[in-house]
């Protein structure tokens, strides 16, 4: 077996029991797992842009991310909004201070107006800082309001999309979906992942109706097909986004914390978009109503 593939399997065998325990126990343990994933992923996201700089701002982002998760768990949308606004103005404060310092230097040298600030120290920092909060803790916060069966469904849907795409793409090959963004992904793999995800959702409907108490009973089959298709598209676009981001920034992996897998972002990129997509469709259709 390929050594890197063996590493991936061993890492998965360590992580899966932790995820299973988090979904089963819920409560404080689930929140701790979410908080850890959010902090590690957010640190990786900021490091993609800032490397070893702006450590204080990275730590501030982690604290605001934890605030978002805590507010979500408490069912306090105003707390979530306040944390995002605070993040925006924490970064804006740096811009104000940098601009003021530059303006003072230029005034001393009788330069008017002040020259533009470098991108890494000027206003774009605010966008990166807030984007991290929107990309990780805010999207993960939906999990705090989901039932265990819903978390399991979304996790399995993302896994089905990945496994189905891998085997269909490997066996069939063919033209690429979006070679400029992800050179290895084929249309065969994309459709294989779609079929696997839709099938998984139909199986979950069957199991729920005949084994898990029927919370989802009464929902027509086409709703589950729609859910599977939507989750698969979300997983694919989440993966495309992180792939393009890494290529733009010239890195292979978002981190090295997971042997054989790369970083946290490399493992949850598909999940990050699938979670809010499920939450949105569930708000419309109510797949698991008790």
N, C-alpha and C positions, 0 to 999 in steps of 0.2 A: 504494500500500500504506500502511496505517495506520503512522505513525512508531513507535508503541510496539511494534507487531507486528514491524516491521523490526528494532528494537532487540533483541527477543527472539530473532529468528533469528540475528542477528550474534553475540549472546552465546553462543547454543547452538553455533554454528560454532567458537567459540574453546574452549569447554569440552569438546566431544565428543572432539577429538584428545587432550586431556589424560587423559580417562577411558579412551580406547582404549589409550593408552600405558601407563597404570597397570595395566590388566587384562592387557596383553600382557607387559610387562616384569616386573611383580610385584616381589617383593623390597623393597629400600629405597625405590624410587620409589613403589611402591604405598603403602607405609607413610607416606611423606611426604605424599601426597595425602590419605590418611585423616586424618592428624594435622592438616593444614591445614583440612579440612572440619570436623573436630571442634572445633578451636579457634575458627574463625570462627562456626560455628553456636552453640557454647556461649556465646560472648561476646554474640551476638544474643539468646539466650534469657535470659541474666541481665539484659541491658539492657532487655528488655521489662518487667521487674519493677522494676529499680533505676535506670533511666535512667543518669545520670552518677555515681551514688553507688556506694560500696563497691568501688572499683577494685581494692583489695588482695584482696578476696574473689573478684572475678572472675578475677584472675591466679592465685590459689590453685586455683580450679576448673579453669582450663586446665591447670595442672601436674598435678593429680590425674587429669584426663582423659587426658593423655599417658601417665601411669603405667598407667592401665587398658589403653590400647591396647598399650603395650609388654609388659605382663604377658600379654595375650591372644596377642600374636605369639609370645611365648616359651612359650606353652602352660602358663602358671602361674595357675590359678584362685585360689590363695591371695593372689597379688599383686593380682588384681582386687578380691577381697573386702576386702583390707586398705586399698586406696585408697578404696573406698566408705565403709568404717567411719571412715577418717581424715577424709573429707569431712563425715561426720555430726558428728564431734567438733570439727572446725575451726569449724563454724557454732555448735555448742553452746557453745563457749568464748566467743563473742561474747555469747550470751545470758547466760551466767554473769557476765561482766564488766558488762554493762548492768544486770542485775538487782541486782548488788552495789552499783553506783553509785547506783541509784535507792533501794535500801534504806537506804544511808548518808544520802542527802539527806532521806529521810522520817524517819529516826531523829533527825537534827539538828532537824527541824521537829516532832518528836514526833507523826508520823502513823503509825498502825498499823491494818492492814497497809499495805505499799506499794501505790500505785495500779497498775493494769495498764500495761504498757509499750505504746507505739505499735506497730502491726503491723509497720512497716518496720524497727524496731530490736529487736523482741522475738523470741520463739521461732519465728514463721513463717519467718524468714530461713533457718532450718535446713532446712525443707522445700523451699524454692526451690533452695537450694544443692545438696542431694543429688538433687533431681528433675532438675536439669540434667545431673548425672553419669549418671543412669539413662537419661535421654532421648537423649543424644547419644553420648558415647564408649563406653558399655556396649553399646548397640545396634550401633554401627558396628564394634565389636570382633569381631563374628561374621564379618565379611568376611575377617579375617586367617586364618581356618581354612577358608575356602571355596576351591574350585577355580575356575580362570578361567572355565570354561564355566558354573559356577553363578552367578558374579557377573554375567556377561553375561545369563543368563536372568532374574535378578531385575531388572536394569536395564531390559531390554527389556519385561518384564512391566509394570513401572510406567509406562513410556512408552506401551505399548499401552493400558493402562487410561485414561491421560490423553487420548490421541488419540481412542480409541473413544468415550469419554464426550463429548468436545467436539463431534465431528461428529454423533453420534447425537442429542445434546441440541439442537444447532443446527438440525438438519433436522426433527426430530420435535416437540421442545418438550414441552408437557404439564405434568402436576402435578409439584410439587417433592417431593424426597425428605425434606428436613429444613430447611424454610425458616427456622426460628429460628436455625439454625447456619450454613447456607450457602444464601442465597436463590436462587442461580443454578442449582444442581444439580437436574436433573430425573430422574424414574424412567427415562425413555427413555435419557438419558445414562448413568445407572448401569448399565442392562442392556446398552447398547452397549459400555461399557467392559469389562463382565464377559465378553461374547462375544469381544471382541478379545483379552483376556488368556488365556482358555481356548484359543482358536485358536492363539495364539502358543505356548503350552505344548505343544500337540499337534504343531505344526510342529517345535519343538525336539526332541521325541521322535523324529520322523521323521528329522530331520537327524542326530541322534546315532546312530541305528541304522544308517543307510545311508551316512553321510559322515564322521562324527567318531569312528569306531572302536567304536561300539556299547556305550559305557559304561553307557548307560541301557537297553539292550536287555533285554527280558524283563519289564519293568514293564508291567502291563496299562494299557490306555488310560484306564480310569476313574481311575487314580491321577494321571494328568496332568491330567485334567479337574478333579479335586479340588484339585490344586496350583494350577491357574489360578484357580479360584473363590476359594480361600483367599488367594492373593496379591492378587487384585482387592479382596476385602473389606478386607484389611489396608491396601492403598493408599488406599481410600476413607475408612476410619476414621482413618488417619493424617492425611489432609487435613482431615477434619472437626475433629479435635482442634486442629490449629493454627489453623484458621479460628475456632473458638470462643474459643481463647485470645487471639487478636488482638482479637476483638470485645470480649471482657471487659475487655481492657486499653486499648481505644480506639485501636488503631493499624491502619493499612491494610496495611503490609508489615513484616516482621520486621527489614528492613535496606535498604540501598541499594547494596550492593556489586556486584550483578549488574544492569546496565542493562536495563530492560524486564521484569525478573523479580522485582525486590525484593531480598530477602536470601537467604542460604544456606538458612535454614529454609524459606523459601517454595518452594524447589526440591526439598528432600529430605524434606519432611514425610511424603509417601507412602512413600518408600523406607525411612524409619526403622523403620516397623512391618513392612514387607514382608520385611526382612532376617531378623529373628528368627523370623518365621512360616515362611519357607523353611527355616531351620536346624532348627526343630522338626519339620517334616514330613519333611525329609531324614533326620533321626535315626530316624524311624519306618520310612520306606520305602527310603531309599538310592537316590536317583534317578540319580546318576552314580557308580557304584561301579567302581573300576578295580583 
